[in-house]
Amino acid sequence: MRAVRPCYDSIGSRREASTPCSDIMMTLSTSHANARRRTRLALLTAALGTGMAAALTIGAYDVALADLVHIVWTRAGLGEPDPGLATTVIWNLRLPRVILVVAVGAALASSGAVFQATFRNPLVEPYVLGVSSGAAFGAALGMVVPRFPLSVQLSALAGALLAVTLVYLLARGRHDAPIVTLVLSGLIVGSVFAAGVSLLKYVANDAALRDIVFWLMGGFYFATWEDVRIVVPVVVLATAIMAGGGWTLNVLAMGDHEAESLGINPRTARVVLLATSTLATAVSVSVVGIVPWVGLMTPHAVRLWLGPDNRIVVVASALLGALLLLACDTAARSLTSSEIPVGIITALAGGPFLAFLIRQRTAGLFG
């Protein structure tokens, strides 16, 4: 029998001879990796908090950090309120907008991580099931038809949920909806709703056409506390469910047989996770319009930085997506005197990033 070389701990004491060095080193390596990931998650959280504070102070009307702290302090009931312009700008305009940006960024990014893990395809995002096209059609219908019974936001939400329902019904076989068929059904339904949007743009008057175009480019121009009350509870609940499903996503990545052997019903798990991520995306899109690329590029960046463990990827994607969209929105309202639609900023950031990923993936093939 081959003798096992003994190991020594950090202070030089000899370990039991029955413990292989490789096992100890593997344990230490895993522990070190987990500590590094926790540190990076803490850094992301701190960066998001710092970014929110910076976003509240930056804009056409600059607010000093000390004034921001004083405003928050007084609004919390811990001081005499100051009914000045800075209080109005921070509390009524910027704070609901910043909270909404963070919620939408977290929803899109975490949903993108779930979609990519569920479909085992790095190029899918929440809009693959026709969410964006259905929401765009619903919103356009609410803008073009003056007596439409629903508001633009509710109409967009209804359109997004209708599109996803049609996709599932179209893809559903006798027992379940295969992944490939689901994606193809999403493309079909999305193209039909996109054609409907084009038709509505053709028959719309100038004012409605302008509103449709701006909505399609995405933006937080009219963020209110009412939007925050609608979006944030849904996003928090959906993100918690998706984060809790990280281990399930890891198991699903090994295949359906392995998942069933561990007591997981893969079809039920996929339906729950996809429905949750789709709902978070639909609610977000219904309020702010189409914001592309966040759900596609953020999970990739997280995997490059923290590895493929979905228990970490989903949470980190939510944090990084919120930070990324916050930076894009701050730039959108600060770069020029007139606000730039945030969808343009995210597209400008996402295109080069995807090109970088493609270059990295193909470098080994083409030299």
TIVO-683775 format. One record per residue (C-alpha): residue in one letter; x negated, y negated, z. Coordinates in steps of 0.1 Angstrom, whole numbers, plus 5000, padded with zeros to 4 digits. Example, Ala and Ser with C-alpha at 12.3 -4.5 7.8 and 13.67 -1.06 7.14 Angstrom:
// TIVO-683775
{pt "A",{4877,5045,5078}}
{pt "S",{4863,5011,5071}}
//
This chain:
// TIVO-683775
{pt "M",{5000,5000,5000}}
{pt "R",{4987,4966,4990}}
{pt "A",{4978,4944,5020}}
{pt "V",{4996,4911,5023}}
{pt "R",{4973,4881,5028}}
{pt "P",{4982,4863,5059}}
{pt "C",{4993,4826,5058}}
{pt "Y",{4985,4797,5082}}
{pt "D",{5008,4769,5091}}
{pt "S",{4998,4732,5091}}
{pt "I",{4980,4734,5125}}
{pt "G",{4960,4765,5117}}
{pt "S",{4979,4792,5137}}
{pt "R",{4981,4826,5120}}
{pt "R",{5015,4838,5108}}
{pt "E",{5028,4874,5109}}
{pt "A",{5011,4896,5083}}
{pt "S",{5045,4908,5071}}
{pt "T",{5054,4874,5057}}
{pt "P",{5041,4869,5021}}
{pt "C",{5024,4835,5014}}
{pt "S",{5046,4832,4983}}
{pt "D",{5078,4832,5003}}
{pt "I",{5065,4806,5027}}
{pt "M",{5052,4784,4999}}
{pt "M",{5085,4787,4981}}
{pt "T",{5104,4777,5012}}
{pt "L",{5081,4747,5018}}
{pt "S",{5085,4737,4981}}
{pt "T",{5123,4739,4983}}
{pt "S",{5124,4719,5015}}
{pt "H",{5101,4693,5000}}
{pt "A",{5122,4691,4969}}
{pt "N",{5154,4686,4989}}
{pt "A",{5138,4659,5010}}
{pt "R",{5127,4641,4979}}
{pt "R",{5162,4643,4965}}
{pt "R",{5177,4629,4997}}
{pt "T",{5152,4601,4996}}
{pt "R",{5161,4592,4960}}
{pt "L",{5198,4594,4968}}
{pt "A",{5192,4570,4997}}
{pt "L",{5173,4547,4973}}
{pt "L",{5202,4548,4948}}
{pt "T",{5226,4539,4976}}
{pt "A",{5205,4510,4988}}
{pt "A",{5200,4498,4952}}
{pt "L",{5238,4498,4947}}
{pt "G",{5244,4478,4979}}
{pt "T",{5217,4453,4968}}
{pt "G",{5232,4451,4933}}
{pt "M",{5266,4444,4947}}
{pt "A",{5253,4416,4968}}
{pt "A",{5234,4401,4939}}
{pt "A",{5264,4404,4916}}
{pt "L",{5285,4384,4941}}
{pt "T",{5260,4355,4941}}
{pt "I",{5252,4354,4903}}
{pt "G",{5274,4336,4879}}
{pt "A",{5284,4303,4864}}
{pt "Y",{5289,4291,4900}}
{pt "D",{5259,4302,4920}}
{pt "V",{5264,4311,4956}}
{pt "A",{5236,4313,4982}}
{pt "L",{5231,4346,5000}}
{pt "A",{5236,4329,5034}}
{pt "D",{5270,4315,5021}}
{pt "L",{5280,4350,5010}}
{pt "V",{5273,4364,5044}}
{pt "H",{5292,4336,5060}}
{pt "I",{5322,4341,5037}}
{pt "V",{5324,4378,5044}}
{pt "W",{5319,4372,5081}}
{pt "T",{5348,4347,5083}}
{pt "R",{5371,4368,5060}}
{pt "A",{5366,4397,5084}}
{pt "G",{5381,4375,5111}}
{pt "L",{5349,4370,5130}}
{pt "G",{5347,4332,5124}}
{pt "E",{5366,4301,5114}}
{pt "P",{5376,4305,5077}}
{pt "D",{5362,4279,5052}}
{pt "P",{5387,4271,5025}}
{pt "G",{5360,4259,5001}}
{pt "L",{5353,4266,4964}}
{pt "A",{5327,4292,4973}}
{pt "T",{5352,4312,4993}}
{pt "T",{5377,4311,4964}}
{pt "V",{5351,4322,4939}}
{pt "I",{5338,4351,4960}}
{pt "W",{5370,4364,4976}}
{pt "N",{5395,4359,4948}}
{pt "L",{5373,4364,4917}}
{pt "R",{5340,4382,4922}}
{pt "L",{5347,4406,4950}}
{pt "P",{5376,4424,4934}}
{pt "R",{5357,4425,4901}}
{pt "V",{5326,4439,4917}}
{pt "I",{5345,4466,4936}}
{pt "L",{5364,4475,4904}}
{pt "V",{5332,4477,4884}}
{pt "V",{5316,4500,4909}}
{pt "A",{5347,4523,4910}}
{pt "V",{5350,4525,4872}}
{pt "G",{5312,4531,4868}}
{pt "A",{5313,4559,4894}}
{pt "A",{5344,4575,4878}}
{pt "L",{5330,4575,4843}}
{pt "A",{5296,4588,4852}}
{pt "S",{5307,4615,4876}}
{pt "S",{5334,4626,4851}}
{pt "G",{5307,4628,4824}}
{pt "A",{5286,4650,4846}}
{pt "V",{5315,4673,4852}}
{pt "F",{5324,4675,4815}}
{pt "Q",{5289,4683,4805}}
{pt "A",{5285,4710,4831}}
{pt "T",{5319,4725,4824}}
{pt "F",{5315,4726,4786}}
{pt "R",{5278,4734,4789}}
{pt "N",{5272,4708,4762}}
{pt "P",{5250,4677,4769}}
{pt "L",{5268,4656,4743}}
{pt "V",{5303,4655,4757}}
{pt "E",{5318,4628,4779}}
{pt "P",{5352,4621,4794}}
{pt "Y",{5366,4607,4761}}
{pt "V",{5361,4641,4743}}
{pt "L",{5397,4651,4751}}
{pt "G",{5412,4621,4735}}
{pt "V",{5414,4600,4766}}
{pt "S",{5401,4568,4750}}
{pt "S",{5422,4571,4718}}
{pt "G",{5454,4579,4738}}
{pt "A",{5448,4550,4761}}
{pt "A",{5440,4527,4732}}
{pt "F",{5473,4536,4715}}
{pt "G",{5493,4531,4746}}
{pt "A",{5477,4497,4753}}
{pt "A",{5481,4486,4717}}
{pt "L",{5518,4496,4718}}
{pt "G",{5524,4476,4749}}
{pt "M",{5507,4445,4733}}
{pt "V",{5525,4448,4699}}
{pt "V",{5560,4456,4711}}
{pt "P",{5572,4427,4733}}
{pt "R",{5600,4446,4749}}
{pt "F",{5581,4477,4756}}
{pt "P",{5593,4490,4790}}
{pt "L",{5558,4495,4805}}
{pt "S",{5530,4471,4812}}
{pt "V",{5498,4473,4792}}
{pt "Q",{5480,4492,4820}}
{pt "L",{5508,4517,4826}}
{pt "S",{5512,4522,4789}}
{pt "A",{5475,4529,4785}}
{pt "L",{5476,4554,4814}}
{pt "A",{5506,4571,4799}}
{pt "G",{5489,4573,4765}}
{pt "A",{5457,4588,4780}}
{pt "L",{5476,4614,4799}}
{pt "L",{5498,4622,4769}}
{pt "A",{5468,4627,4747}}
{pt "V",{5452,4651,4772}}
{pt "T",{5484,4671,4776}}
{pt "L",{5487,4674,4738}}
{pt "V",{5451,4686,4736}}
{pt "Y",{5457,4713,4762}}
{pt "L",{5489,4725,4746}}
{pt "L",{5473,4726,4712}}
{pt "A",{5443,4745,4724}}
{pt "R",{5461,4769,4748}}
{pt "G",{5463,4805,4737}}
{pt "R",{5482,4833,4754}}
{pt "H",{5462,4830,4786}}
{pt "D",{5438,4801,4786}}
{pt "A",{5423,4773,4765}}
{pt "P",{5388,4783,4751}}
{pt "I",{5362,4756,4754}}
{pt "V",{5355,4753,4717}}
{pt "T",{5392,4751,4708}}
{pt "L",{5397,4725,4735}}
{pt "V",{5370,4703,4720}}
{pt "L",{5383,4707,4685}}
{pt "S",{5418,4699,4697}}
{pt "G",{5405,4668,4714}}
{pt "L",{5390,4656,4681}}
{pt "I",{5423,4663,4663}}
{pt "V",{5445,4645,4688}}
{pt "G",{5420,4617,4691}}
{pt "S",{5419,4610,4654}}
{pt "V",{5457,4610,4653}}
{pt "F",{5459,4584,4681}}
{pt "A",{5431,4564,4665}}
{pt "A",{5452,4563,4633}}
{pt "G",{5481,4550,4653}}
{pt "V",{5460,4522,4668}}
{pt "S",{5449,4512,4633}}
{pt "L",{5485,4511,4622}}
{pt "L",{5495,4489,4652}}
{pt "K",{5466,4466,4644}}
{pt "Y",{5478,4463,4609}}
{pt "V",{5514,4453,4619}}
{pt "A",{5504,4431,4649}}
{pt "N",{5505,4393,4648}}
{pt "D",{5473,4373,4654}}
{pt "A",{5477,4370,4691}}
{pt "A",{5484,4407,4697}}
{pt "L",{5456,4417,4673}}
{pt "R",{5431,4396,4693}}
{pt "D",{5443,4412,4725}}
{pt "I",{5439,4447,4711}}
{pt "V",{5404,4440,4698}}
{pt "F",{5392,4426,4732}}
{pt "W",{5408,4455,4751}}
{pt "L",{5391,4480,4728}}
{pt "M",{5357,4464,4736}}
{pt "G",{5363,4468,4774}}
{pt "G",{5359,4442,4801}}
{pt "F",{5367,4431,4836}}
{pt "Y",{5379,4397,4827}}
{pt "F",{5411,4397,4847}}
{pt "A",{5402,4420,4876}}
{pt "T",{5425,4415,4906}}
{pt "W",{5430,4430,4940}}
{pt "E",{5460,4448,4926}}
{pt "D",{5438,4466,4901}}
{pt "V",{5415,4475,4930}}
{pt "R",{5444,4490,4950}}
{pt "I",{5454,4511,4920}}
{pt "V",{5420,4523,4908}}
{pt "V",{5398,4528,4940}}
{pt "P",{5420,4553,4958}}
{pt "V",{5422,4575,4927}}
{pt "V",{5385,4573,4920}}
{pt "V",{5375,4580,4956}}
{pt "L",{5397,4611,4958}}
{pt "A",{5387,4623,4923}}
{pt "T",{5350,4617,4930}}
{pt "A",{5352,4636,4963}}
{pt "I",{5368,4666,4945}}
{pt "M",{5342,4665,4917}}
{pt "A",{5313,4663,4942}}
{pt "G",{5328,4691,4962}}
{pt "G",{5329,4712,4931}}
{pt "G",{5291,4709,4924}}
{pt "W",{5284,4744,4936}}
{pt "T",{5313,4757,4915}}
{pt "L",{5298,4740,4885}}
{pt "N",{5264,4757,4892}}
{pt "V",{5282,4791,4893}}
{pt "L",{5302,4784,4861}}
{pt "A",{5269,4776,4843}}
{pt "M",{5258,4813,4849}}
{pt "G",{5289,4826,4830}}
{pt "D",{5324,4838,4837}}
{pt "H",{5314,4873,4848}}
{pt "E",{5290,4860,4874}}
{pt "A",{5316,4835,4887}}
{pt "E",{5342,4862,4891}}
{pt "S",{5318,4884,4909}}
{pt "L",{5313,4855,4934}}
{pt "G",{5351,4852,4939}}
{pt "I",{5357,4822,4917}}
{pt "N",{5384,4821,4890}}
{pt "P",{5366,4803,4862}}
{pt "R",{5397,4793,4843}}
{pt "T",{5414,4777,4874}}
{pt "A",{5381,4760,4884}}
{pt "R",{5377,4745,4849}}
{pt "V",{5413,4732,4848}}
{pt "V",{5410,4716,4883}}
{pt "L",{5377,4699,4876}}
{pt "L",{5387,4688,4841}}
{pt "A",{5421,4675,4852}}
{pt "T",{5405,4656,4881}}
{pt "S",{5378,4640,4859}}
{pt "T",{5403,4632,4832}}
{pt "L",{5426,4615,4857}}
{pt "A",{5398,4593,4871}}
{pt "T",{5388,4583,4835}}
{pt "A",{5424,4576,4824}}
{pt "V",{5431,4554,4854}}
{pt "S",{5399,4535,4848}}
{pt "V",{5404,4531,4811}}
{pt "S",{5440,4519,4816}}
{pt "V",{5428,4489,4836}}
{pt "V",{5395,4479,4819}}
{pt "G",{5397,4492,4784}}
{pt "I",{5371,4513,4766}}
{pt "V",{5336,4513,4782}}
{pt "P",{5314,4537,4762}}
{pt "W",{5282,4555,4769}}
{pt "V",{5283,4554,4807}}
{pt "G",{5297,4589,4810}}
{pt "L",{5272,4602,4784}}
{pt "M",{5239,4587,4794}}
{pt "T",{5241,4585,4832}}
{pt "P",{5241,4623,4839}}
{pt "H",{5212,4628,4815}}
{pt "A",{5192,4601,4834}}
{pt "V",{5200,4618,4867}}
{pt "R",{5190,4652,4855}}
{pt "L",{5157,4638,4843}}
{pt "W",{5151,4623,4877}}
{pt "L",{5166,4648,4902}}
{pt "G",{5169,4680,4883}}
{pt "P",{5199,4701,4871}}
{pt "D",{5216,4710,4905}}
{pt "N",{5252,4698,4900}}
{pt "R",{5257,4694,4938}}
{pt "I",{5232,4665,4934}}
{pt "V",{5239,4655,4899}}
{pt "V",{5276,4646,4904}}
{pt "V",{5269,4624,4934}}
{pt "A",{5239,4607,4920}}
{pt "S",{5257,4601,4887}}
{pt "A",{5285,4583,4905}}
{pt "L",{5259,4561,4923}}
{pt "L",{5238,4554,4892}}
{pt "G",{5268,4549,4870}}
{pt "A",{5282,4523,4894}}
{pt "L",{5248,4506,4895}}
{pt "L",{5244,4507,4857}}
{pt "L",{5278,4493,4849}}
{pt "L",{5274,4466,4876}}
{pt "A",{5242,4455,4859}}
{pt "C",{5259,4455,4825}}
{pt "D",{5289,4435,4838}}
{pt "T",{5267,4409,4856}}
{pt "A",{5247,4404,4823}}
{pt "A",{5280,4402,4803}}
{pt "R",{5293,4373,4824}}
{pt "S",{5260,4356,4829}}
{pt "L",{5240,4357,4797}}
{pt "T",{5261,4331,4778}}
{pt "S",{5287,4305,4787}}
{pt "S",{5315,4327,4773}}
{pt "E",{5318,4362,4786}}
{pt "I",{5305,4391,4765}}
{pt "P",{5327,4423,4765}}
{pt "V",{5309,4448,4787}}
{pt "G",{5314,4476,4762}}
{pt "I",{5290,4458,4739}}
{pt "I",{5263,4457,4766}}
{pt "T",{5268,4494,4775}}
{pt "A",{5265,4503,4738}}
{pt "L",{5233,4483,4734}}
{pt "A",{5219,4501,4765}}
{pt "G",{5232,4536,4755}}
{pt "G",{5220,4537,4720}}
{pt "P",{5183,4534,4727}}
{pt "F",{5186,4558,4756}}
{pt "L",{5201,4585,4735}}
{pt "A",{5175,4579,4709}}
{pt "F",{5148,4584,4736}}
{pt "L",{5165,4617,4747}}
{pt "I",{5166,4630,4711}}
{pt "R",{5130,4621,4706}}
{pt "Q",{5121,4639,4738}}
{pt "R",{5140,4670,4728}}
{pt "T",{5127,4672,4693}}
{pt "A",{5091,4663,4700}}
{pt "G",{5082,4699,4705}}
{pt "L",{5099,4709,4672}}
{pt "F",{5086,4683,4649}}
{pt "G",{5054,4672,4666}}
//
